[in-house]
Amino acid sequence: MIAVQSLYAQYKVQGTIYDSSRTYPLEAVSVMSTSGKGTITNATGFYQIDVSEKDSIWFSYLGKPTIKYPVAKMLDPHQFDLALRVPVNVLKEVTVRPRNYRLDSLQNRQDYAKVFNYQKPNLGTMTSIGAGGVGFDIDEIIRAFQFRKNKSMMRFQQRLIQQEQDKYVDHRFNKALVRRLTGLDGEKLDQFMTAYRPSYEFAVLTNDYDFQSYIKESSKKFKSGTPF
């Protein structure tokens, strides 16, 4: 009889521990009972602990313990979930995507749209047509005399355009393609790509067949030691 009573006096309390918003489960929360047993929550915030009918359990996170919860007063010991008042720093959603020249280029154009679309003030931008006829835009006239700002913006625009062109050449004249067509590798491959790197205009205007022919013919010259 004593053994049977002892068996029925045992409980298994389990549940999930969340942050104060009840959105994010908390890992490594200590779960302890007055009988001396203890456990911690897993990566999903879940815990499970064996207790007796007269036990109470409490939780501790980052050194801050909760009140004690009597097992006998729990409505559902098999789903005793709890939200702790602790701050949880959550990063904003980050989208990770593979490298893609076209997507990168479009994103760059969006990020620096103001710079790419910049036009140096001239008579055309200063002229406006209103109710009184043709006149001058005062804001454009003021902008025209901001010499340092205009020069800085033009230089920035030119640098972005140059970077975009360089990336386009890198996109077409890439190591994977050159290695496949020439059989070169290592230091020889690096030397070839530096010596025979095509211009942006050539990369833009040449179709795939002619572009690959250029690489093959150039590799013959490179291997034979013929000056380029």
C-alpha positions as CSV (number, residue, x, y, z in Angstrom):
1,M,0.0,0.0,0.0
2,I,2.8,2.4,0.9
3,A,4.5,1.6,-2.5
4,V,1.3,2.2,-4.4
5,Q,0.6,5.5,-2.6
6,S,4.2,6.6,-3.3
7,L,3.8,5.7,-7.0
8,Y,0.6,7.7,-7.4
9,A,2.2,10.7,-5.5
10,Q,4.7,11.2,-8.3
11,Y,4.1,13.8,-11.1
12,K,5.8,14.8,-14.3
13,V,5.6,18.5,-14.9
14,Q,6.5,19.8,-18.3
15,G,6.0,22.8,-20.5
16,T,7.7,25.6,-22.5
17,I,9.3,28.8,-21.2
18,Y,9.0,31.9,-23.4
19,D,10.1,35.5,-23.2
20,S,7.7,38.2,-22.0
21,S,6.1,38.5,-25.5
22,R,5.3,34.7,-25.6
23,T,7.0,34.7,-29.0
24,Y,10.5,33.4,-28.4
25,P,11.3,30.2,-26.4
26,L,14.1,30.6,-23.9
27,E,16.9,28.1,-23.7
28,A,19.0,27.2,-20.6
29,V,16.4,28.3,-18.1
30,S,17.0,26.5,-14.8
31,V,14.0,24.5,-13.5
32,M,14.2,23.4,-9.8
33,S,12.0,21.7,-7.3
34,T,11.8,21.9,-3.5
35,S,12.6,18.2,-3.4
36,G,16.1,19.0,-4.9
37,K,15.6,17.8,-8.5
38,G,16.4,20.1,-11.4
39,T,16.7,20.4,-15.1
40,I,17.1,23.1,-17.8
41,T,15.1,24.0,-20.9
42,N,16.3,22.9,-24.3
43,A,16.7,24.9,-27.5
44,T,12.9,25.1,-28.0
45,G,12.3,26.2,-24.4
46,F,10.9,22.8,-23.4
47,Y,11.5,21.3,-20.0
48,Q,10.4,18.2,-18.1
49,I,10.9,17.4,-14.4
50,D,9.7,14.6,-12.0
51,V,8.2,15.9,-8.8
52,S,6.0,14.8,-5.9
53,E,2.5,16.0,-5.1
54,K,3.8,18.2,-2.3
55,D,6.6,19.7,-4.4
56,S,6.8,23.2,-5.7
57,I,8.9,24.3,-8.7
58,W,10.5,27.6,-9.7
59,F,12.5,28.9,-12.6
60,S,15.7,30.9,-12.8
61,Y,17.1,32.8,-15.8
62,L,20.1,35.1,-15.9
63,G,20.3,34.8,-12.1
64,K,16.7,36.0,-11.6
65,P,14.4,33.4,-9.9
66,T,10.6,33.3,-10.2
67,I,8.1,32.6,-7.4
68,K,7.5,29.0,-6.4
69,Y,4.6,27.2,-8.1
70,P,2.9,24.4,-6.0
71,V,2.4,21.3,-8.0
72,A,-0.9,20.5,-6.4
73,K,-2.4,23.8,-7.6
74,M,-1.4,23.3,-11.3
75,L,-4.4,23.0,-13.6
76,D,-2.4,21.0,-16.2
77,P,1.1,19.8,-15.0
78,H,1.7,18.4,-18.5
79,Q,1.5,21.8,-20.1
80,F,2.8,24.3,-17.5
81,D,4.0,27.0,-19.9
82,L,5.4,30.3,-18.5
83,A,6.5,33.7,-19.9
84,L,9.5,35.3,-18.1
85,R,10.0,39.0,-17.9
86,V,13.4,39.1,-19.6
87,P,14.5,41.2,-22.6
88,V,15.3,39.3,-25.7
89,N,17.3,41.1,-28.4
90,V,16.1,40.0,-31.8
91,L,17.8,41.0,-35.0
92,K,15.8,42.3,-37.9
93,E,15.0,39.7,-40.6
94,V,18.0,39.3,-42.9
95,T,17.6,37.9,-46.4
96,V,20.5,35.9,-47.7
97,R,20.8,35.2,-51.4
98,P,23.5,33.9,-53.6
99,R,25.8,36.3,-55.6
100,N,24.1,37.4,-58.8
101,Y,25.6,40.2,-60.9
102,R,22.3,41.4,-62.3
103,L,20.6,41.5,-58.9
104,D,23.6,43.2,-57.3
105,S,23.7,45.8,-60.0
106,L,20.0,46.6,-59.6
107,Q,20.4,46.8,-55.9
108,N,23.4,49.1,-56.3
109,R,21.4,51.4,-58.6
110,Q,18.5,51.5,-56.1
111,D,20.9,52.3,-53.1
112,Y,22.6,55.1,-55.0
113,A,19.8,56.2,-57.2
114,K,20.3,59.9,-56.2
115,V,23.9,59.7,-57.3
116,F,23.4,57.8,-60.5
117,N,20.6,60.1,-61.5
118,Y,22.5,63.3,-60.7
119,Q,22.9,65.9,-63.5
120,K,25.2,68.8,-63.4
121,P,23.1,72.0,-63.3
122,N,22.9,73.7,-66.8
123,L,20.7,76.1,-68.6
124,G,18.1,73.4,-69.3
125,T,17.7,72.4,-65.6
126,M,17.5,76.1,-64.5
127,T,14.7,76.9,-67.0
128,S,11.1,76.4,-65.9
129,I,7.8,77.2,-67.5
130,G,5.1,78.6,-65.3
131,A,1.9,80.6,-65.6
132,G,3.9,83.7,-66.4
133,G,5.9,82.0,-69.2
134,V,9.5,80.9,-69.3
135,G,11.5,81.6,-66.2
136,F,14.4,80.4,-64.0
137,D,14.2,77.9,-61.2
138,I,15.8,79.7,-58.2
139,D,16.7,76.4,-56.4
140,E,18.6,75.2,-59.5
141,I,20.4,78.5,-59.8
142,I,21.5,78.2,-56.1
143,R,22.6,74.6,-56.8
144,A,24.6,75.6,-59.8
145,F,26.8,77.8,-57.6
146,Q,27.5,75.0,-55.1
147,F,30.7,74.2,-56.9
148,R,32.4,71.9,-54.3
149,K,29.2,69.9,-53.7
150,N,28.6,69.5,-57.4
151,K,32.2,68.4,-58.1
152,S,32.1,65.9,-55.2
153,M,28.8,64.5,-56.5
154,M,30.2,64.1,-60.0
155,R,33.3,62.4,-58.8
156,F,31.2,60.0,-56.7
157,Q,29.0,59.3,-59.7
158,Q,32.0,58.6,-61.9
159,R,33.5,56.3,-59.3
160,L,30.2,54.3,-58.9
161,I,29.9,54.0,-62.7
162,Q,33.5,52.8,-63.0
163,Q,32.9,50.2,-60.2
164,E,29.8,49.0,-62.0
165,Q,31.7,48.6,-65.2
166,D,34.6,46.8,-63.5
167,K,32.1,44.4,-61.9
168,Y,30.5,43.7,-65.3
169,V,33.9,42.8,-66.8
170,D,34.5,40.5,-63.7
171,H,31.1,38.9,-64.4
172,R,32.0,38.0,-68.0
173,F,35.7,37.5,-67.6
174,N,35.6,35.3,-64.6
175,K,38.1,32.7,-63.4
176,A,35.7,29.7,-63.8
177,L,35.2,30.4,-67.5
178,V,38.8,31.3,-68.2
179,R,40.1,28.2,-66.4
180,R,37.6,26.0,-68.4
181,L,38.6,27.5,-71.7
182,T,42.4,27.7,-71.2
183,G,43.3,25.0,-68.7
184,L,45.3,27.5,-66.8
185,D,45.4,27.5,-63.0
186,G,47.1,29.1,-60.0
187,E,49.7,31.8,-60.7
188,K,49.5,31.3,-64.5
189,L,45.8,31.9,-64.4
190,D,46.2,35.1,-62.4
191,Q,48.9,36.4,-64.8
192,F,46.7,35.7,-67.8
193,M,43.7,37.4,-66.4
194,T,45.7,40.5,-65.6
195,A,47.5,40.6,-69.0
196,Y,44.4,39.9,-71.1
197,R,41.6,41.5,-69.1
198,P,39.2,43.0,-71.8
199,S,37.9,46.5,-71.7
200,Y,34.3,47.3,-70.6
201,E,33.3,48.3,-74.1
202,F,34.6,45.0,-75.5
203,A,32.8,43.0,-72.8
204,V,29.5,44.8,-73.5
205,L,29.5,44.7,-77.3
206,T,30.9,41.2,-77.8
207,N,28.6,38.1,-78.0
208,D,29.4,34.9,-76.1
209,Y,31.0,33.1,-79.1
210,D,33.4,36.0,-80.0
211,F,34.1,36.6,-76.3
212,Q,35.1,33.0,-75.7
213,S,37.1,33.0,-79.0
214,Y,39.1,36.0,-77.7
215,I,39.9,34.1,-74.5
216,K,41.1,31.0,-76.4
217,E,43.2,32.9,-78.9
218,S,44.7,35.0,-76.1
219,S,45.6,31.8,-74.2
220,K,47.5,30.5,-77.2
221,K,49.6,33.7,-77.3
222,F,50.1,33.6,-73.5
223,K,51.3,30.0,-73.6
224,S,53.6,30.6,-76.5
225,G,55.1,33.7,-74.9
226,T,53.9,35.9,-77.7
227,P,53.7,39.6,-76.6
228,F,50.1,40.7,-76.3
